[in-house]
Amino acid sequence: MGSFITLLKAQSVIIVYILIGVLLSKKGMITYKSRGAFTDFVIKVTLPCMVFSSFMGEMTGDMLKEGASVLFISSGVCIFAWIAGIFIFRKAESRKRSIMKFALLVGNIGFVGMPLVAQVYGEQGSFYGSFYLISNVAFNWSVGIAFLSPGEKGAALVKKVLLNPGIIGVTLGMARMLFNISLPYTAETVIRALGGITSPMGIILVGTILGECRLGDIFDKSVLYTCFCKLIALPLCLMAFLWASGLGVSLAPAAVGVLMVMTAMPAGATTAILAESYGQDEVFASKTVFATTLLSLATAPIAALAQPFLQSIM
C-alpha cells in the first residue's frame, strides 16, 4: 500500500508538470517546431544520464539477477503484445490497425515510466526500469518499425537499436558498475544533475502535446479499445503470469512494482512521431498517445497495487 500512496503522490506531481506543459503550449512558449529541440535534448542527453546514474549506487548480486529477470519478463510482455495485437486488432480499420498494434507494443517508458518509477521506488526503481527500457527500445525499433514500415530492415534497423541513447546509457552504466570504475566528482555531479532534469522536462513536453489536442475529438471507439488493451488488459495478463509463475513473491518488491507500473504506461510518444514519419495516420496516433496518457493517471496507481496484492494471495 505504501508504494500505491507514493505513486499517487508522484502522479499528482506529474499532473502539475502536464498542466505546466499545457499552459506553455497554449501561450505559444513551446510550439510544435521548438518542441523537437527539447525532445532531442531529453532523449539524447538527460535520459541517458538518468539511466547511467541508476547504475552508480551499490548493486548486489541479487539485484543484478533480478534486473536480468526484469529484462526477460519485459521482453516476454513485448512478445505477447506483438502476437496479441495481430489478433485483437485484426478487425480494425486498415489505416488504424498498425498504429493500434504499435501502441500496444511500445510504452512511454522514457518520458513517463522512468521518471515515475524513480520517484516511487528510488534508485532501485531506476535500476530495474533501465532493464525494462532495453526491451522496450529494442522492440520499438524492430517489430514496431515493421508495423509502420515493412521496408525498414537490415543494418539500418540494427544500428537504430544499438545506438539508441537509452541503450548506450544502460551499456555504459553496466560497464561502470561491473568494472567498478570511479568517476571524478565533477563528472558524477553533472551526470546526476542532468539525469534529474528528465522527469520534469519529459513530462512537461508530454503536456505540450496534450495542449494541442481538443478533448472532444479524442475518444472514438478505436482509441478507447486501444486504451483498454494497453492500460488494463496487458497489465492484468502480466499479473496473472506473475501469480502463476510464483515470481510475484520471489522477485524483490521493487522489481515487481516496476514491471507492473511500466507495463501500465501509456503509448509511447514515438507512436505519433513515427506514424507521421512513415506516412501513417498521425492524427489518430496523436489521439491514442493523448488518451492513454490521460487515462494512465488513473490506471498506473492501480497497477502498483498488484505487488502487495500478489503477496497477500500467495
Buried (B, 14 or more C-beta within 10 A) or exposed (E): EEBBEBBBEBBEBBEBBBBBBBBBBEEEEBEEEEBEEBBEBBBEBBBBBBBBBBBBEEBEEEBBEBBEBBBEBBBEBBBBBBEBBEEBBEEBEEEBBBBBBBBBBBBBBBBBBBBBBBBBBBBBBBBBBBBBBBBBBBBBBBBBBBBBBEEBEEEEBEEBBEEBBBBBBBBBBBEBBEEEEEEEEEEBEEBBEBBBBBBBBBBBBBBBBBBBBEEEEBBEEBBEBBBBBBBBBBBBBBBEBBBEEEBBBEBBBBBBBBBBBBBBBBBBBBBBBBBEEBEBBBEBBBBBBBBBBBBBBEBBBBBBBBBBBBEEEE
